[in-house]
């Protein structure tokens, strides 16, 4: 179960996406769907890969 900080992060991300132009919102939606499908198909390995990509992006930012 997600805690309140996870819910706050999700809400903040959705707020940023909401403020994007419609075409960018659609691109984010498509990317998220594709990434989600890949992660789901790969199971635990997909979840680890997603965590790695997120951590790498955060360390570069």
Secondary structure, 3 states (H helix, E strand, C coil): CCCHHHHHHHHHHHHHHHCCCHHHHHHHHHHHHHHHHHHHHHHHHHHHHHHHHHHHHHHHC
